[in-house]
């Protein structure tokens, strides 16, 4: 009897250690979805820019900066995440609004915007996925692309190529064209992709 109780206690202890290891080093399933523990906590972000009147959720602790085009007219929120292992690239999310051509912008449609985006990728671009989706109930185009940033010979930067993967959604909500983007080192892309999915899923217009 005593041996049975001892064996049961050892089994419970081993299960506890196993759960601790998975929660620290693996992934945790919650609500039927695999979550990365490093970004399991999200916070609401509400834009104070009237020309980018949106709200969505972002990983807690990621930095937020607001940007405005000086030549091309746009307003953008960039959310900066962790650096990659080689310390050559910072993953990020961004939400950008630019006026339609009829309102003083550069592009007259989503198709024009997507075409311009694809034509300005770095070397060895590959369109991995392009299909229609919906964002906040609005028809959109989603792209998954990969490319390589060539070695940049500049002080303070490591002169090595950087493989990058980017997932984006493009849509129109007059008077603006919108771009939602997630970009990361291709080798670490899956680590933070759920942050982009959360942003898209929670995006609302004020």
N, CA, C and O of each residue as an XYZ file, in Angstrom:
824
protein
N       0.837     -1.213      0.000
C       0.000      0.000      0.000
C       0.868      1.258      0.000
O       0.636      2.207     -0.749
N       1.905      1.224      0.895
C       2.789      2.376      0.987
C       3.531      2.595     -0.325
O       3.757      3.735     -0.731
N       3.923      1.471     -1.011
C       4.616      1.576     -2.288
C       3.710      2.199     -3.345
O       4.175      2.977     -4.177
N       2.401      1.856     -3.317
C       1.450      2.414     -4.280
C       1.305      3.921     -4.108
O       1.282      4.669     -5.086
N       1.206      4.363     -2.842
C       1.064      5.789     -2.556
C       2.309      6.542     -3.010
O       2.214      7.625     -3.587
N       3.492      5.952     -2.743
C       4.746      6.593     -3.144
C       4.841      6.731     -4.657
O       5.263      7.771     -5.165
N       4.445      5.673     -5.383
C       4.476      5.711     -6.847
C       3.552      6.785     -7.391
O       3.897      7.496     -8.335
N       2.353      6.899     -6.775
C       1.391      7.912     -7.218
C       1.933      9.320     -7.007
O       1.750     10.201     -7.847
N       2.615      9.524     -5.853
C       3.176     10.847     -5.569
C       4.278     11.197     -6.559
O       4.386     12.346     -6.987
N       5.104     10.204     -6.928
C       6.170     10.439     -7.903
C       5.574     10.803     -9.261
O       6.066     11.705     -9.939
N       4.488     10.084     -9.663
C       3.835     10.355    -10.937
C       3.274     11.760    -10.982
O       3.411     12.450    -11.993
N       2.632     12.202     -9.883
C       2.064     13.558     -9.821
C       3.175     14.602     -9.935
O       3.018     15.618    -10.613
N       4.308     14.337     -9.259
C       5.426     15.278     -9.324
C       5.979     15.387    -10.734
O       6.282     16.487    -11.197
N       6.115     14.249    -11.427
C       6.621     14.253    -12.793
C       5.691     15.007    -13.733
O       6.147     15.746    -14.605
N       4.372     14.817    -13.554
C       3.411     15.540    -14.386
C       3.515     17.039    -14.157
O       3.414     17.832    -15.094
N       3.719     17.419    -12.894
C       3.849     18.842    -12.585
C       5.069     19.451    -13.239
O       5.000     20.553    -13.783
N       6.209     18.730    -13.190
C       7.428     19.212    -13.833
C       7.233     19.317    -15.339
O       7.685     20.274    -15.968
N       6.546     18.312    -15.920
C       6.290     18.344    -17.365
C       5.462     19.538    -17.765
O       5.768     20.188    -18.765
N       4.416     19.851    -17.011
C       3.579     21.021    -17.304
C       4.369     22.319    -17.181
O       4.222     23.234    -17.992
N       5.224     22.382    -16.131
C       6.043     23.588    -15.963
C       6.962     23.777    -17.157
O       7.112     24.894    -17.651
N       7.589     22.685    -17.635
C       8.514     22.778    -18.771
C       7.798     23.244    -20.020
O       8.308     24.101    -20.742
N       6.608     22.687    -20.292
C       5.863     23.084    -21.485
C       5.427     24.537    -21.419
O       5.457     25.252    -22.420
N       5.020     24.969    -20.226
C       4.548     26.354    -20.098
C       5.677     27.357    -20.252
O       5.454     28.499    -20.653
N       6.911     26.919    -19.925
C       8.052     27.827    -20.051
C       8.711     27.768    -21.421
O       9.179     28.787    -21.928
N       8.753     26.570    -22.033
C       9.553     26.389    -23.237
C       8.759     25.941    -24.449
O       9.297     25.924    -25.556
N       7.557     25.596    -24.282
C       6.783     25.121    -25.417
C       5.636     26.037    -25.728
O       5.753     27.252    -25.574
N       4.522     25.477    -26.165
C       3.328     26.263    -26.436
C       2.211     25.796    -25.532
O       2.220     24.663    -25.051
N       1.252     26.670    -25.302
C       0.139     26.370    -24.409
C      -1.144     26.451    -25.204
O      -1.360     27.416    -25.936
N      -1.990     25.464    -25.072
C      -3.258     25.494    -25.779
C      -4.311     26.132    -24.887
O      -4.527     25.709    -23.751
N      -4.964     27.162    -25.424
C      -6.049     27.825    -24.710
C      -7.174     28.064    -25.684
O      -6.962     28.522    -26.807
N      -8.351     27.754    -25.248
C      -9.544     27.959    -26.071
C      -9.373     27.319    -27.440
O      -9.777     27.885    -28.455
N      -8.765     26.122    -27.458
C      -8.652     25.375    -28.701
C      -7.610     25.913    -29.656
O      -7.595     25.514    -30.821
N      -6.722     26.820    -29.201
C      -5.737     27.435    -30.091
C      -4.369     27.390    -29.444
O      -4.246     27.613    -28.240
N      -3.339     27.104    -30.226
C      -1.978     27.092    -29.720
C      -1.485     28.530    -29.582
O      -1.526     29.308    -30.535
N      -1.018     28.869    -28.377
C      -0.557     30.235    -28.120
C       0.917     30.238    -27.776
O       1.394     29.341    -27.082
N       1.629     31.217    -28.244
C       3.021     31.418    -27.891
C       3.059     32.112    -26.536
O       2.517     33.210    -26.406
N       3.683     31.510    -25.518
C       3.676     32.129    -24.186
C       4.251     33.529    -24.160
O       3.864     34.338    -23.317
N       5.191     33.841    -25.090
C       5.828     35.153    -25.064
C       4.881     36.275    -25.469
O       5.148     37.436    -25.162
N       3.777     35.959    -26.154
C       2.824     37.002    -26.527
C       1.403     36.588    -26.166
O       0.449     36.929    -26.865
N       1.274     35.846    -25.062
C      -0.044     35.386    -24.648
C      -0.890     36.524    -24.078
O      -2.108     36.382    -23.970
N      -0.266     37.656    -23.708
C      -0.998     38.778    -23.136
C      -1.101     39.905    -24.151
O      -0.105     40.304    -24.754
N      -2.296     40.408    -24.334
C      -2.556     41.481    -25.294
C      -3.213     42.660    -24.588
O      -3.852     42.503    -23.548
N      -3.045     43.839    -25.170
C      -3.670     45.047    -24.637
C      -4.372     45.768    -25.778
O      -4.008     45.603    -26.942
N      -5.365     46.557    -25.445
C      -6.078     47.343    -26.448
C      -5.251     48.571    -26.832
O      -4.661     49.238    -25.981
N      -5.225     48.847    -28.130
C      -4.606     50.076    -28.610
C      -5.678     50.881    -29.327
O      -6.376     50.364    -30.200
N      -5.804     52.153    -28.955
C      -6.784     53.042    -29.566
C      -6.039     54.227    -30.168
O      -5.367     54.970    -29.452
N      -6.156     54.404    -31.472
C      -5.446     55.491    -32.145
C      -6.038     56.844    -31.768
O      -7.254     57.002    -31.661
N      -5.148     57.816    -31.570
C      -5.590     59.185    -31.295
C      -5.516     60.050    -32.544
O      -5.856     61.233    -32.511
N      -5.066     59.451    -33.655
C      -4.979     60.168    -34.928
C      -6.337     60.120    -35.616
O      -6.787     59.036    -35.987
N      -7.016     61.273    -35.802
C      -8.361     61.269    -36.383
C      -8.428     60.699    -37.788
O      -9.477     60.204    -38.202
N      -7.307     60.760    -38.543
C      -7.298     60.205    -39.899
C      -6.957     58.716    -39.916
O      -6.883     58.095    -40.976
N      -6.753     58.161    -38.734
C      -6.521     56.727    -38.599
C      -7.299     56.262    -37.363
O      -6.725     55.796    -36.379
N      -8.606     56.403    -37.452
C      -9.493     56.169    -36.308
C      -9.805     54.681    -36.154
O     -10.867     54.209    -36.559
N      -8.859     53.956    -35.559
C      -9.010     52.512    -35.399
C      -8.648     52.099    -33.981
O      -8.019     52.846    -33.231
N      -9.063     50.889    -33.641
C      -8.664     50.267    -32.383
C      -8.423     48.791    -32.653
O      -9.080     48.194    -33.506
N      -7.481     48.206    -31.928
C      -7.153     46.794    -32.106
C      -6.300     46.360    -30.920
O      -5.967     47.170    -30.056
N      -5.953     45.087    -30.885
C      -5.152     44.568    -29.789
C      -3.738     44.239    -30.265
O      -3.536     43.764    -31.383
N      -2.764     44.504    -29.392
C      -1.361     44.246    -29.697
C      -0.717     43.533    -28.518
O      -1.239     43.591    -27.405
N       0.409     42.862    -28.741
C       1.099     42.199    -27.633
C       1.566     43.207    -26.584
O       2.089     44.271    -26.916
N       1.373     42.865    -25.346
C       1.806     43.725    -24.246
C       3.323     43.858    -24.263
O       4.041     42.865    -24.384
N       3.804     45.088    -24.141
C       5.236     45.325    -24.089
C       5.871     45.684    -25.418
O       7.027     46.105    -25.452
N       5.130     45.525    -26.531
C       5.679     45.921    -27.831
C       5.598     47.444    -27.958
O       4.628     48.053    -27.507
N       6.607     48.054    -28.567
C       6.653     49.507    -28.681
C       5.785     50.030    -29.810
O       5.652     49.388    -30.852
N       5.200     51.186    -29.601
C       4.319     51.800    -30.606
C       4.896     53.139    -31.030
O       5.269     53.957    -30.190
N       4.969     53.363    -32.348
C       5.363     54.666    -32.846
C       4.431     55.089    -33.977
O       3.961     54.257    -34.753
N       4.176     56.371    -34.060
C       3.293     56.924    -35.087
C       4.144     57.576    -36.167
O       5.104     58.288    -35.875
N       3.778     57.322    -37.415
C       4.556     57.836    -38.538
C       3.639     58.526    -39.538
O       2.467     58.179    -39.678
N       4.199     59.503    -40.225
C       3.449     60.258    -41.230
C       4.320     60.462    -42.449
O       5.469     60.886    -42.329
N       3.778     60.161    -43.634
C       4.549     60.316    -44.866
C       4.857     61.772    -45.160
O       3.995     62.641    -45.029
N       6.104     62.029    -45.563
C       6.505     63.391    -45.899
C       6.312     63.683    -47.385
O       6.012     64.815    -47.765
N       6.485     62.658    -48.226
C       6.259     62.814    -49.663
C       4.926     62.188    -50.040
O       4.037     62.858    -50.566
N       4.799     60.897    -49.766
C       3.529     60.202    -49.994
C       2.628     60.418    -48.784
O       3.083     60.308    -47.645
N       1.375     60.720    -49.016
C       0.465     61.036    -47.917
C      -0.033     59.757    -47.257
O      -0.756     58.976    -47.876
N       0.344     59.544    -46.025
C      -0.173     58.408    -45.264
C       0.039     58.653    -43.772
O       0.874     59.462    -43.368
N      -0.724     57.946    -42.982
C      -0.558     57.911    -41.532
C      -0.415     56.449    -41.130
O      -1.146     55.587    -41.620
N       0.518     56.178    -40.246
C       0.825     54.794    -39.921
C       1.104     54.617    -38.436
O       1.690     55.482    -37.786
N       0.667     53.466    -37.912
C       1.016     53.037    -36.565
C       1.925     51.829    -36.733
O       1.526     50.835    -37.339
N       3.135     51.903    -36.206
C       4.071     50.786    -36.283
C       4.285     50.227    -34.881
O       4.592     50.972    -33.951
N       4.122     48.920    -34.733
C       4.270     48.247    -33.446
C       5.499     47.352    -33.532
O       5.502     46.353    -34.251
N       6.530     47.714    -32.802
C       7.814     47.020    -32.898
C       7.906     45.888    -31.874
O       7.671     46.091    -30.683
N       8.255     44.689    -32.360
C       8.407     43.527    -31.510
C       9.866     43.228    -31.213
O      10.701     44.130    -31.269
N      10.194     41.966    -30.896
C      11.573     41.586    -30.549
C      12.507     41.562    -31.762
O      12.062     41.445    -32.904
N      13.804     41.675    -31.490
C      14.834     41.490    -32.509
C      14.985     40.003    -32.805
O      14.655     39.158    -31.972
N      15.485     39.690    -33.997
C      15.726     38.289    -34.325
C      16.984     37.780    -33.626
O      17.706     38.551    -32.994
N      17.238     36.491    -33.743
C      18.351     35.878    -33.026
C      19.697     36.450    -33.469
O      20.613     36.574    -32.656
N      19.824     36.798    -34.743
C      21.084     37.342    -35.258
C      21.236     38.831    -34.995
O      22.265     39.419    -35.328
N      20.224     39.441    -34.403
C      20.231     40.873    -34.102
C      20.404     41.711    -35.369
O      21.169     42.675    -35.399
N      19.669     41.313    -36.418
C      19.744     42.041    -37.687
C      18.388     42.592    -38.135
O      18.325     43.390    -39.071
N      17.298     42.171    -37.472
C      15.971     42.573    -37.945
C      14.989     42.593    -36.774
O      14.997     41.706    -35.921
N      14.156     43.612    -36.754
C      13.113     43.735    -35.733
C      11.772     43.386    -36.348
O      11.361     44.017    -37.322
N      11.082     42.402    -35.805
C       9.748     42.091    -36.330
C       8.795     43.224    -35.961
O       8.976     43.892    -34.942
N       7.788     43.433    -36.791
C       6.863     44.530    -36.506
C       5.490     44.261    -37.111
O       5.329     43.441    -38.015
N       4.517     44.975    -36.580
C       3.171     45.066    -37.132
C       2.976     46.516    -37.545
O       3.579     47.414    -36.957
N       2.142     46.756    -38.549
C       1.825     48.142    -38.890
C       0.408     48.238    -39.440
O      -0.116     47.313    -40.060
N      -0.182     49.386    -39.187
C      -1.502     49.729    -39.724
C      -1.347     51.078    -40.405
O      -1.012     52.073    -39.764
N      -1.595     51.104    -41.717
C      -1.385     52.331    -42.491
C      -2.649     52.722    -43.242
O      -3.349     51.870    -43.790
N      -2.928     54.002    -43.260
C      -4.051     54.539    -44.037
C      -3.512     55.612    -44.971
O      -2.811     56.524    -44.533
N      -3.837     55.509    -46.255
C      -3.454     56.533    -47.233
C      -4.688     56.905    -48.047
O      -5.490     56.029    -48.368
N      -4.859     58.175    -48.387
C      -6.074     58.594    -49.089
C      -6.148     58.024    -50.498
O      -5.130     57.843    -51.166
N      -7.350     57.751    -50.930
C      -7.581     57.348    -52.315
C      -7.157     58.485    -53.254
O      -7.069     59.645    -52.852
N      -6.905     58.128    -54.484
C      -6.464     59.115    -55.462
C      -7.457     60.261    -55.594
O      -7.061     61.417    -55.747
N      -8.736     59.945    -55.534
C      -9.764     60.982    -55.657
C      -9.786     61.925    -54.461
O     -10.459     62.955    -54.487
N      -9.042     61.563    -53.403
C      -8.942     62.432    -52.221
C      -7.510     62.948    -52.036
O      -7.122     63.354    -50.941
N      -6.751     62.926    -53.101
C      -5.405     63.480    -53.045
C      -4.293     62.479    -52.849
O      -3.136     62.869    -52.695
N      -4.616     61.184    -52.849
C      -3.607     60.154    -52.658
C      -2.984     59.689    -53.954
O      -3.225     60.266    -55.014
N      -2.176     58.636    -53.865
C      -1.416     58.152    -55.011
C      -2.145     57.063    -55.789
O      -1.988     56.968    -57.006
N      -2.941     56.239    -55.108
C      -3.559     55.076    -55.742
C      -5.083     55.172    -55.729
O      -5.693     55.688    -54.793
N      -5.673     54.652    -56.809
C      -7.124     54.759    -56.941
C      -7.875     53.506    -56.548
O      -9.106     53.507    -56.533
N      -7.153     52.422    -56.224
C      -7.834     51.169    -55.878
C      -6.893     50.259    -55.109
O      -5.684     50.489    -55.059
N      -7.466     49.223    -54.511
C      -6.675     48.211    -53.811
C      -5.734     47.521    -54.785
O      -4.585     47.233    -54.451
N      -6.228     47.255    -55.999
C      -5.404     46.567    -56.994
C      -4.140     47.362    -57.311
O      -3.059     46.783    -57.428
N      -4.263     48.669    -57.449
C      -3.094     49.506    -57.719
C      -2.128     49.492    -56.537
O      -0.912     49.435    -56.720
N      -2.669     49.543    -55.346
C      -1.848     49.528    -54.140
C      -1.072     48.217    -54.026
O       0.124     48.230    -53.736
N      -1.741     47.091    -54.251
C      -1.099     45.778    -54.164
C      -0.021     45.638    -55.237
O       1.066     45.129    -54.966
N      -0.323     46.090    -56.454
C       0.647     46.013    -57.542
C       1.904     46.806    -57.205
O       3.014     46.337    -57.457
N       1.749     47.982    -56.647
C       2.897     48.800    -56.258
C       3.693     48.117    -55.148
O       4.924     48.116    -55.167
N       2.989     47.543    -54.194
C       3.642     46.840    -53.083
C       4.527     45.701    -53.608
O       5.677     45.565    -53.192
N       3.995     44.899    -54.508
C       4.737     43.753    -55.031
C       5.936     44.184    -55.869
O       6.951     43.489    -55.906
N       5.824     45.321    -56.536
C       6.914     45.772    -57.405
C       8.068     46.395    -56.629
O       9.120     46.666    -57.208
N       7.889     46.629    -55.319
C       8.936     47.266    -54.521
C       9.518     46.330    -53.458
O      10.124     46.795    -52.493
N       9.339     45.027    -53.625
C       9.938     44.078    -52.691
C      11.434     43.977    -52.958
O      11.903     44.332    -54.039
N      12.191     43.485    -51.955
C      13.627     43.307    -52.124
C      13.906     42.131    -53.051
O      12.993     41.623    -53.701
N      15.164     41.693    -53.117
C      15.586     40.685    -54.085
C      14.971     39.314    -53.806
O      14.617     38.992    -52.672
N      14.856     38.525    -54.856
C      14.303     37.162    -54.804
C      12.888     37.116    -54.219
O      12.604     36.254    -53.388
N      11.994     38.021    -54.630
C      10.646     37.992    -54.046
C       9.845     36.784    -54.522
O       9.916     36.387    -55.685
N       9.088     36.216    -53.599
C       8.202     35.105    -53.925
C       6.831     35.388    -53.331
O       6.710     35.648    -52.134
N       5.799     35.338    -54.166
C       4.430     35.479    -53.679
C       3.958     34.082    -53.275
O       3.663     33.255    -54.138
N       3.887     33.822    -52.000
C       3.536     32.496    -51.498
C       2.032     32.286    -51.458
O       1.546     31.187    -51.722
N       1.297     33.339    -51.128
C      -0.166     33.267    -51.030
C      -0.736     34.604    -51.451
O      -0.203     35.649    -51.080
N      -1.811     34.586    -52.221
C      -2.598     35.785    -52.490
C      -4.041     35.352    -52.659
O      -4.382     34.643    -53.606
N      -4.890     35.785    -51.729
C      -6.292     35.379    -51.808
C      -7.184     36.401    -51.111
O      -6.701     37.205    -50.313
N      -8.484     36.372    -51.409
C      -9.411     37.318    -50.772
C      -9.740     36.898    -49.346
O      -9.876     35.711    -49.050
N      -9.866     37.882    -48.472
C     -10.273     37.660    -47.084
C     -11.204     38.810    -46.690
O     -11.542     39.659    -47.515
N     -11.606     38.824    -45.439
C     -12.394     39.945    -44.924
C     -11.740     40.484    -43.657
O     -11.281     39.729    -42.799
N     -11.712     41.807    -43.564
C     -11.176     42.490    -42.387
C     -12.250     43.439    -41.882
O     -12.672     44.344    -42.602
N     -12.688     43.236    -40.657
C     -13.772     44.055    -40.091
C     -14.993     44.059    -41.008
O     -15.683     45.071    -41.132
N     -15.253     42.925    -41.645
C     -16.403     42.798    -42.527
C     -16.217     43.386    -43.909
O     -17.167     43.432    -44.691
N     -14.999     43.845    -44.232
C     -14.712     44.489    -45.514
C     -13.874     43.549    -46.381
O     -12.941     42.914    -45.888
N     -14.200     43.458    -47.661
C     -13.437     42.616    -48.581
C     -11.995     43.121    -48.674
O     -11.762     44.321    -48.823
N     -11.032     42.202    -48.587
C      -9.618     42.562    -48.599
C      -8.822     41.540    -49.396
O      -9.307     40.450    -49.700
N      -7.602     41.909    -49.724
C      -6.660     41.005    -50.364
C      -5.540     40.702    -49.377
O      -4.928     41.615    -48.822
N      -5.274     39.420    -49.160
C      -4.182     39.024    -48.262
C      -3.020     38.469    -49.077
O      -3.223     37.683    -50.004
N      -1.803     38.879    -48.730
C      -0.591     38.400    -49.387
C       0.381     37.858    -48.352
O       0.532     38.416    -47.266
N       1.032     36.765    -48.708
C       2.146     36.239    -47.933
C       3.336     36.190    -48.881
O       3.304     35.473    -49.881
N       4.378     36.941    -48.575
C       5.523     37.034    -49.483
C       6.814     36.779    -48.714
O       6.879     36.961    -47.498
N       7.838     36.355    -49.448
C       9.170     36.208    -48.872
C      10.172     36.879    -49.801
O       9.974     36.922    -51.015
N      11.238     37.398    -49.226
C      12.289     38.048    -50.001
C      13.542     38.106    -49.143
O      13.526     37.707    -47.979
N      14.617     38.600    -49.716
C      15.885     38.707    -48.994
C      16.371     40.150    -49.002
O      16.462     40.780    -50.056
N      16.679     40.662    -47.826
C      17.307     41.971    -47.732
C      18.808     41.754    -47.891
O      19.408     41.044    -47.083
N      19.433     42.347    -48.911
C      20.870     42.111    -49.149
C      21.723     42.688    -48.032
O      21.252     43.525    -47.261
N      22.969     42.252    -47.936
C      23.872     42.793    -46.900
C      23.979     44.319    -47.004
O      24.211     44.866    -48.082
N      23.808     44.977    -45.889
C      23.883     46.437    -45.853
C      25.203     46.834    -45.201
O      25.405     46.617    -44.006
N      26.087     47.409    -45.986
C      27.413     47.778    -45.479
C      27.363     49.187    -44.896
O      27.805     50.160    -45.507
N      26.807     49.253    -43.689
C      26.697     50.527    -43.001
C      27.197     50.367    -41.576
O      27.061     49.288    -41.000
N      27.773     51.413    -40.991
C      28.290     51.334    -39.618
C      27.204     50.890    -38.644
O      26.087     51.406    -38.662
N      27.546     49.932    -37.801
C      26.612     49.457    -36.790
C      25.689     48.352    -37.255
O      24.935     47.806    -36.449
N      25.727     48.001    -38.550
C      24.873     46.946    -39.087
C      25.718     45.752    -39.517
O      26.807     45.914    -40.068
N      25.203     44.554    -39.257
C      25.900     43.353    -39.691
C      25.677     43.167    -41.195
O      24.541     43.165    -41.669
N      26.763     43.014    -41.928
C      26.683     42.905    -43.393
C      26.396     41.468    -43.813
O      27.243     40.804    -44.410
N      25.199     40.998    -43.496
C      24.771     39.661    -43.886
C      23.352     39.743    -44.439
O      22.576     40.592    -44.003
N      22.994     38.873    -45.397
C      21.628     38.912    -45.943
C      20.600     38.495    -44.894
O      20.893     37.692    -44.009
N      19.404     39.045    -45.004
C      18.345     38.759    -44.039
C      17.135     38.184    -44.779
O      16.517     38.892    -45.574
N      16.786     36.924    -44.537
C      15.572     36.370    -45.142
C      14.344     36.876    -44.389
O      14.264     36.747    -43.167
N      13.403     37.442    -45.109
C      12.236     38.071    -44.488
C      10.959     37.472    -45.069
O      10.887     37.139    -46.252
N       9.961     37.347    -44.207
C       8.636     36.934    -44.660
C       7.637     37.971    -44.141
O       7.719     38.417    -42.997
N       6.700     38.341    -45.004
C       5.734     39.386    -44.666
C       4.323     38.940    -45.031
O       4.087     38.408    -46.116
N       3.399     39.163    -44.116
C       1.982     38.860    -44.350
C       1.199     40.163    -44.258
O       1.342     40.916    -43.296
N       0.367     40.424    -45.270
C      -0.300     41.729    -45.360
C      -1.751     41.589    -45.795
O      -2.120     40.635    -46.480
N      -2.570     42.557    -45.386
C      -3.948     42.673    -45.848
C      -4.155     44.084    -46.382
O      -3.741     45.061    -45.757
N      -4.798     44.186    -47.541
C      -5.057     45.477    -48.186
C      -6.554     45.608    -48.446
O      -7.181     44.681    -48.958
N      -7.126     46.756    -48.094
C      -8.555     46.954    -48.352
C      -8.885     48.435    -48.426
O      -8.079     49.286    -48.049
N     -10.076     48.727    -48.915
C     -10.538     50.108    -49.061
C     -11.700     50.376    -48.123
O     -12.642     49.590    -48.018
N     -11.605     51.496    -47.454
C     -12.733     52.034    -46.684
C     -12.686     53.541    -46.898
O     -11.983     54.268    -46.195
N     -13.441     53.982    -47.871
C     -13.370     55.364    -48.329
C     -13.468     56.347    -47.151
O     -14.306     56.192    -46.263
N     -12.595     57.355    -47.166
C     -11.745     57.834    -48.265
C     -10.313     57.290    -48.234
O      -9.418     57.895    -48.824
N     -10.079     56.151    -47.552
C      -8.721     55.663    -47.406
C      -8.528     54.245    -47.938
O      -9.470     53.457    -48.026
N      -7.276     53.948    -48.291
C      -6.811     52.593    -48.535
C      -6.009     52.173    -47.310
O      -5.207     52.952    -46.794
N      -6.220     50.955    -46.847
C      -5.581     50.476    -45.627
C      -4.633     49.321    -45.914
O      -4.886     48.486    -46.783
N      -3.531     49.293    -45.162
C      -2.570     48.192    -45.210
C      -2.315     47.713    -43.783
O      -1.968     48.505    -42.907
N      -2.488     46.423    -43.560
C      -2.128     45.793    -42.294
C      -0.962     44.864    -42.595
O      -1.072     44.006    -43.471
N       0.148     45.016    -41.892
C       1.354     44.281    -42.249
C       2.004     43.652    -41.018
O       2.062     44.253    -39.946
N       2.488     42.430    -41.203
C       3.345     41.767    -40.229
C       4.607     41.332    -40.956
O       4.525     40.664    -41.987
N       5.757     41.695    -40.443
C       7.025     41.355    -41.085
C       7.998     40.834    -40.038
O       8.090     41.370    -38.933
N       8.731     39.765    -40.406
C       9.675     39.163    -39.465
C      10.747     38.398    -40.227
O      10.573     38.074    -41.402
N      11.846     38.114    -39.557
C      12.842     37.192    -40.076
C      12.104     35.907    -40.449
O      11.365     35.354    -39.634
N      12.304     35.433    -41.679
C      11.553     34.265    -42.164
C      11.732     33.053    -41.271
O      10.823     32.230    -41.154
N      12.896     32.931    -40.638
C      13.173     31.780    -39.780
C      12.434     31.856    -38.456
O      12.338     30.857    -37.742
N      11.902     33.047    -38.115
C      11.189     33.239    -36.854
C       9.761     33.714    -37.078
O       9.084     34.146    -36.145
N       9.312     33.628    -38.322
C       8.010     34.182    -38.704
C       6.866     33.590    -37.885
O       6.005     34.329    -37.408
N       6.846     32.275    -37.718
C       5.738     31.618    -37.035
C       5.665     31.973    -35.557
O       4.611     31.834    -34.936
N       6.770     32.427    -34.993
C       6.811     32.718    -33.559
C       5.840     33.820    -33.163
O       5.271     33.791    -32.072
N       5.649     34.809    -34.067
C       4.828     35.963    -33.705
C       3.641     36.190    -34.645
O       2.968     37.217    -34.553
N       3.379     35.240    -35.549
C       2.307     35.447    -36.519
C       0.940     35.569    -35.853
O       0.047     36.214    -36.402
N       0.763     34.968    -34.693
C      -0.535     35.067    -34.022
C      -0.837     36.503    -33.601
O      -2.000     36.874    -33.442
N       0.228     37.325    -33.418
C       0.008     38.735    -33.074
C      -0.681     39.454    -34.225
O      -1.565     40.283    -34.008
N      -0.271     39.134    -35.452
C      -0.921     39.728    -36.622
C      -2.360     39.235    -36.737
O      -3.266     40.024    -37.006
N      -2.574     37.954    -36.537
C      -3.929     37.406    -36.620
C      -4.834     38.046    -35.582
O      -6.009     38.296    -35.851
N      -4.298     38.313    -34.396
C      -5.080     38.977    -33.345
C      -5.407     40.408    -33.753
O      -6.532     40.868    -33.554
N      -4.436     41.114    -34.322
C      -4.673     42.484    -34.781
C      -5.799     42.518    -35.812
O      -6.726     43.319    -35.698
N      -5.715     41.645    -36.821
C      -6.724     41.618    -37.882
C      -8.096     41.276    -37.312
O      -9.103     41.875    -37.688
N      -8.123     40.315    -36.408
C      -9.397     39.853    -35.859
C     -10.067     40.902    -34.975
O     -11.295     40.950    -34.893
N      -9.270     41.745    -34.310
C      -9.831     42.713    -33.359
C      -9.944     44.125    -33.934
O     -10.455     45.019    -33.259
N      -9.479     44.344    -35.162
C      -9.517     45.685    -35.749
C     -10.945     46.202    -35.859
O     -11.820     45.527    -36.401
N     -11.168     47.388    -35.346
C     -12.467     48.048    -35.441
C     -12.247     49.533    -35.741
O     -11.233     50.120    -35.364
N     -13.227     50.122    -36.431
C     -13.159     51.549    -36.734
C     -13.992     52.313    -35.711
O     -15.097     51.900    -35.358
N     -13.448     53.431    -35.241
C     -14.138     54.217    -34.212
C     -15.233     55.092    -34.836
O     -15.920     55.824    -34.123
